[in-house]
């Protein structure tokens, strides 16, 4: 069995479909072994791991420990260990240990809250869940832990781990931490406690890069500005809003939707933005949560992009007319677009032109 071709390429963004596909693949592998066919240990282990993850994400996709996890990318969860983390970790014993950890934290145990928040922030359970770290720093902070007050303030300081960038909230929690004896918090209050200092704090948060738990927009006002600008016709804002709207990338307070991604890519593409055409084409090619792949729409936008002069798009269109998958083979059209790509020094086109 060639897992790469027969299984991996058929995975989708739908947990149930993946579970069915992988279960059938596992049954087939077991039949091959029973009949005496050689099955590599590496393939067997990999398939078993994929089946376990497919089972886990299907079971917990609606809600887990009070967290909405429906936006997790089911395909990425199965294939990317860094994305999946160890949240759904395979054994009943491990699951019960994790359940107990969350239960003790939700009951207000400060040490457990601190442990859980730290693990969440580091992506220990999954990178996607890092935005929930602030929930448990807040619990510990409200119970008087100075370190938690400081950490919770830092969430607002940088706009990460589930909170917006908010200088006022950051200073509020730094002051509480300082009163509780946390020296670093006192230094921050002395540096940024004034109105001008808070403006500097907020500005640096907006321009600064945070960890993988950071929000791309950092503040509610930036979200409003992006939507207002995009709806008002700003192509750059339309493109950026579309790019950040593609679901399946991480948990976020801002609900990423395929509808928004398609809408704003389309608006930017209609204004002639080549990158928007290219990304919209690829979105229709691969699909995403909430959007099924649509080959004809993919080809339409890729051709629009190619006709606008993009070399890589010319290559893709030319290759499409050679592969007989999306459109029937047409060597004349294939050569036309591949030559355009080659003329723009897109060297991949040269390797296909030699066969024409």
C-alpha positions as CSV (number, residue, x, y, z in Angstrom):
1,X,0.0,0.0,0.0
2,X,1.3,3.5,-0.9
3,X,0.0,5.6,1.9
4,X,1.2,8.8,0.3
5,X,-0.8,8.3,-2.8
6,X,-3.8,6.2,-1.7
7,X,-4.6,7.8,1.6
8,X,-2.8,11.0,2.4
9,X,-3.9,12.7,-0.8
10,X,-7.5,11.7,-0.2
11,X,-7.7,13.3,3.2
12,X,-10.2,16.1,3.5
13,X,-11.2,18.9,5.9
14,X,-14.1,16.7,7.1
15,X,-13.3,14.5,10.2
16,X,-16.0,11.9,9.4
17,X,-14.7,11.4,5.9
18,X,-11.2,11.0,7.1
19,X,-12.2,8.5,9.7
20,X,-14.0,6.4,7.1
21,X,-11.2,6.6,4.6
22,X,-8.5,5.6,7.2
23,X,-10.6,2.9,8.7
24,X,-11.0,1.3,5.3
25,X,-7.3,1.7,4.7
26,X,-6.5,0.0,8.0
27,X,-8.8,-2.9,7.1
28,X,-7.1,-3.3,3.8
29,X,-3.7,-3.3,5.4
30,X,-4.7,-5.9,7.9
31,X,-6.1,-8.1,5.0
32,X,-2.7,-7.7,3.2
33,X,-0.8,-8.8,6.3
34,X,-3.2,-11.8,6.8
35,X,-2.6,-12.9,3.3
36,X,1.2,-12.8,3.7
37,X,1.9,-9.6,1.8
38,X,4.8,-7.5,3.0
39,X,3.7,-4.4,4.9
40,X,6.4,-2.2,6.3
41,X,6.4,-1.4,10.0
42,X,6.8,2.3,9.2
43,X,3.6,2.3,7.1
44,X,1.7,0.4,9.7
45,X,2.7,2.7,12.5
46,X,1.9,5.7,10.5
47,X,-1.5,4.5,9.5
48,X,-2.3,3.5,13.0
49,X,-1.3,7.0,14.2
50,X,-3.5,8.6,11.5
51,X,-6.4,6.4,12.5
52,X,-6.0,7.4,16.1
53,X,-6.0,11.1,15.3
54,X,-8.9,10.8,12.9
55,X,-10.9,9.1,15.7
56,X,-9.9,11.7,18.2
57,X,-10.7,14.8,16.2
58,X,-14.1,13.2,15.1
59,X,-15.0,12.5,18.8
60,X,-14.0,15.9,20.0
61,X,-14.6,18.2,17.1
62,X,-17.8,19.8,18.5
63,X,-16.6,20.6,22.0
64,X,-13.8,19.4,24.4
65,X,-13.4,20.6,27.9
66,X,-15.7,23.6,27.2
67,X,-13.6,24.7,24.2
68,X,-15.0,24.9,20.7
69,X,-12.8,22.9,18.4
70,X,-14.9,22.7,15.3
71,X,-12.5,25.0,13.4
72,X,-9.6,22.6,13.7
73,X,-8.3,21.6,10.3
74,X,-9.0,17.8,10.3
75,X,-6.5,17.0,7.6
76,X,-3.8,19.1,9.2
77,X,-4.5,17.6,12.6
78,X,-3.9,14.1,11.2
79,X,-0.7,14.9,9.3
80,X,1.0,17.6,11.4
81,X,2.2,16.6,14.8
82,X,3.1,20.1,15.7
83,X,-0.4,21.3,15.0
84,X,-2.1,18.4,16.7
85,X,0.2,18.5,19.8
86,X,-0.8,15.9,22.4
87,X,-4.3,17.1,23.2
88,X,-6.0,14.0,22.0
89,X,-3.3,11.7,23.1
90,X,-4.4,8.2,22.3
91,X,-4.9,6.4,25.6
92,X,-7.8,6.4,28.0
93,X,-5.4,6.8,30.9
94,X,-3.8,9.9,29.4
95,X,-7.1,11.4,28.5
96,X,-8.3,11.0,32.1
97,X,-5.1,12.7,33.4
98,X,-5.8,15.6,31.1
99,X,-9.4,15.7,32.1
100,X,-8.4,15.8,35.7
101,X,-5.9,18.6,35.1
102,X,-8.6,20.8,33.5
103,X,-11.1,19.9,36.2
104,X,-8.8,21.0,39.0
105,X,-7.9,24.2,37.2
106,X,-11.6,25.0,36.5
107,X,-12.2,24.4,40.2
108,X,-9.7,27.2,40.9
109,X,-6.6,25.4,42.1
110,X,-3.9,28.1,41.5
111,X,-0.9,25.8,40.9
112,X,-2.9,23.8,38.4
113,X,-4.1,26.9,36.7
114,X,-0.5,28.1,36.3
115,X,0.6,24.7,35.0
116,X,-2.2,24.5,32.5
117,X,-1.8,28.1,31.3
118,X,1.9,27.5,30.7
119,X,1.3,24.3,28.8
120,X,-1.4,25.9,26.7
121,X,0.8,28.9,25.9
122,X,3.6,26.6,24.8
123,X,1.4,24.6,22.5
124,X,1.7,21.4,24.6
125,X,-1.9,20.3,23.9
126,X,-2.0,21.8,20.4
127,X,-0.8,25.0,18.9
128,X,-4.4,25.8,18.0
129,X,-5.3,25.9,21.7
130,X,-2.7,28.4,22.8
131,X,-5.2,31.2,22.7
132,X,-6.9,29.6,25.8
133,X,-3.9,30.2,28.0
134,X,-5.2,33.6,29.2
135,X,-8.3,31.9,30.7
136,X,-6.2,30.1,33.3
137,X,-3.8,32.9,34.0
138,X,-6.9,35.0,34.7
139,X,-8.3,32.4,37.1
140,X,-5.1,32.3,39.1
141,X,-4.8,36.1,39.0
142,X,-8.2,36.6,40.4
143,X,-7.2,34.3,43.2
144,X,-4.3,36.6,44.1
145,X,-1.3,35.0,42.4
146,X,1.2,37.8,41.5
147,X,2.9,35.8,38.7
148,X,-0.5,35.1,37.1
149,X,-1.4,38.8,37.3
150,X,1.8,39.7,35.5
151,X,1.3,36.9,32.9
152,X,-2.3,37.9,32.3
153,X,-1.2,41.5,31.9
154,X,1.4,40.4,29.3
155,X,-1.5,38.8,27.3
156,X,-3.0,42.3,27.0
157,X,0.5,43.8,26.6
158,X,1.1,41.9,23.3
159,X,-2.4,40.9,22.2
160,X,-1.8,37.2,22.4
161,X,-2.9,33.9,24.0
162,X,-6.6,34.9,23.7
163,X,-6.7,38.6,24.5
164,X,-6.7,41.7,22.5
165,X,-3.9,44.2,22.8
166,X,-5.2,46.6,25.4
167,X,-2.8,48.9,27.2
168,X,-5.3,49.9,29.9
169,X,-6.0,46.3,30.9
170,X,-2.2,45.5,30.8
171,X,-1.4,48.3,33.2
172,X,-4.4,47.4,35.4
173,X,-3.0,43.9,35.9
174,X,0.6,45.1,36.2
175,X,-0.4,47.4,39.0
176,X,-2.1,44.6,40.8
177,X,1.0,42.4,40.4
178,X,3.2,45.3,41.6
179,X,1.1,45.7,44.7
180,X,1.5,41.9,45.3
181,X,5.3,42.4,45.2
182,X,6.1,41.5,41.6
183,X,9.1,43.7,40.8
184,X,9.0,43.4,37.0
185,X,5.4,44.5,36.9
186,X,6.3,47.5,39.0
187,X,9.0,48.4,36.4
188,X,6.4,48.3,33.6
189,X,4.0,50.4,35.6
190,X,6.7,53.0,36.1
191,X,7.6,53.0,32.5
192,X,4.2,52.8,30.8
193,X,1.7,53.8,33.5
194,X,1.1,57.3,32.2
195,X,-1.4,58.0,29.3
196,X,1.6,58.7,26.9
197,X,3.2,55.5,28.2
198,X,0.1,53.5,27.6
199,X,-0.1,54.8,24.0
200,X,3.5,53.7,23.5
201,X,2.7,50.3,25.0
202,X,-0.3,49.8,22.7
203,X,1.6,51.0,19.6
204,X,4.5,48.6,20.3
205,X,2.0,45.7,20.7
206,X,0.4,46.5,17.3
207,X,3.7,46.6,15.5
208,X,5.4,43.8,17.5
209,X,5.4,40.2,16.5
210,X,4.0,37.8,19.1
211,X,4.0,34.1,19.4
212,X,1.8,31.6,17.6
213,X,-1.0,32.5,19.9
214,X,-1.1,36.1,18.7
215,X,-3.9,37.7,16.8
216,X,-2.9,39.1,13.5
217,X,-4.9,42.3,14.1
218,X,-4.1,42.7,17.8
219,X,-7.0,44.9,18.6
220,X,-10.8,45.2,18.1
221,X,-10.3,48.6,16.5
222,X,-8.0,47.1,13.9
223,X,-10.6,44.5,13.0
224,X,-13.2,47.3,12.5
225,X,-10.8,49.3,10.4
226,X,-10.0,46.3,8.2
227,X,-13.7,45.5,7.5
228,X,-14.5,49.2,6.9
229,X,-11.6,49.6,4.6
230,X,-12.3,46.4,2.7
231,X,-16.0,47.1,2.3
232,X,-15.1,50.6,1.3
233,X,-13.0,49.3,-1.7
234,X,-9.4,49.1,-0.4
235,X,-7.9,46.2,-2.3
236,X,-5.0,45.8,0.0
237,X,-7.3,45.5,3.0
238,X,-9.6,43.1,1.1
239,X,-6.6,40.9,0.3
240,X,-5.3,40.8,3.9
241,X,-8.7,40.3,5.4
242,X,-9.3,37.4,3.0
243,X,-5.9,35.9,3.7
244,X,-6.6,35.9,7.4
245,X,-10.2,34.7,7.1
246,X,-9.3,31.2,5.7
247,X,-10.5,28.8,8.4
248,X,-8.6,25.8,9.8
249,X,-5.4,27.7,10.7
250,X,-5.9,28.2,14.5
251,X,-8.5,28.9,17.1
252,X,-9.3,32.6,17.3
253,X,-11.9,34.9,18.8
254,X,-12.3,36.2,15.2
255,X,-14.3,33.5,13.5
256,X,-12.5,32.6,10.3
257,X,-14.9,31.7,7.5
258,X,-14.6,30.4,4.0
259,X,-17.4,32.8,3.1
260,X,-15.3,35.9,4.1
261,X,-12.2,34.5,2.5
262,X,-14.0,34.0,-0.9
263,X,-15.8,37.3,-0.6
264,X,-12.8,39.5,0.0
265,X,-10.4,37.6,-2.3
266,X,-13.1,38.1,-5.0
267,X,-13.4,41.8,-4.3
268,X,-9.6,42.3,-4.5
269,X,-9.4,40.1,-7.6
270,X,-12.1,42.1,-9.3
271,X,-9.8,45.2,-8.8
272,X,-7.0,43.4,-10.7
273,X,-4.9,42.2,-7.7
274,X,-3.0,39.2,-9.1
275,X,-2.1,37.7,-5.7
276,X,-5.8,37.7,-4.8
277,X,-6.7,35.9,-8.0
278,X,-3.9,33.3,-7.4
279,X,-4.9,32.7,-3.8
280,X,-8.6,32.5,-4.6
281,X,-7.8,29.9,-7.3
282,X,-5.8,27.8,-4.9
283,X,-8.6,28.1,-2.3
284,X,-11.0,26.5,-4.8
285,X,-8.4,23.9,-5.7
286,X,-7.7,22.7,-2.2
287,X,-10.9,23.6,-0.4
288,X,-11.0,24.5,3.3
289,X,-13.4,24.0,6.2
290,X,-16.7,25.4,4.8
291,X,-15.6,25.3,1.2
292,X,-15.5,22.2,-1.0
293,X,-12.9,22.1,-3.8
294,X,-14.4,23.4,-7.1
295,X,-12.1,22.6,-10.0
296,X,-13.9,24.8,-12.6
297,X,-13.8,27.9,-10.3
298,X,-10.1,27.1,-9.6
299,X,-9.4,27.0,-13.3
300,X,-11.4,30.2,-14.0
301,X,-9.4,32.2,-11.5
302,X,-6.0,30.6,-12.3
303,X,-6.6,31.5,-16.0
304,X,-7.6,35.1,-15.0
305,X,-4.3,35.3,-13.0
306,X,-2.3,33.8,-15.9
307,X,-3.9,36.2,-18.4
308,X,-3.0,39.1,-16.1
309,X,0.6,38.1,-16.6
310,X,1.5,35.9,-13.6
311,X,4.2,33.4,-14.6
312,X,3.4,30.8,-12.0
313,X,-0.3,30.9,-12.9
314,X,0.7,30.4,-16.6
315,X,2.6,27.3,-15.5
316,X,-0.3,25.9,-13.6
317,X,-2.8,26.5,-16.4
318,X,-0.4,24.9,-18.9
319,X,0.1,21.9,-16.7
320,X,-3.7,21.5,-16.2
321,X,-4.1,21.2,-20.0
322,X,-1.5,18.4,-20.0
323,X,-2.9,16.3,-17.1
324,X,-6.4,15.6,-18.3
325,X,-7.9,15.9,-14.8
326,X,-9.6,19.3,-14.6
327,X,-9.9,19.9,-18.4
328,X,-9.4,17.6,-21.4
329,X,-5.9,17.5,-22.7
330,X,-5.2,20.3,-25.2
331,X,-1.6,20.5,-26.2
332,X,-1.9,23.8,-28.1
333,X,-3.3,25.6,-25.0
334,X,-0.8,23.9,-22.8
335,X,2.1,25.0,-24.9
336,X,0.7,28.5,-25.2
337,X,0.6,29.0,-21.4
338,X,3.8,27.1,-20.7
339,X,5.7,29.2,-23.2
340,X,4.4,32.4,-21.5
341,X,5.7,31.0,-18.2
342,X,9.0,30.1,-19.7
343,X,9.4,33.6,-21.3
344,X,8.9,35.0,-17.8
345,X,11.8,32.8,-16.6
346,X,9.6,30.4,-14.7
347,X,12.0,27.4,-15.2
348,X,9.5,24.7,-14.1
349,X,7.7,25.3,-17.4
350,X,10.8,24.3,-19.4
351,X,10.7,20.7,-18.1
352,X,7.2,20.3,-19.4
353,X,7.8,22.1,-22.8
354,X,10.4,19.5,-23.8
355,X,7.6,16.9,-24.0
356,X,5.5,19.1,-26.4
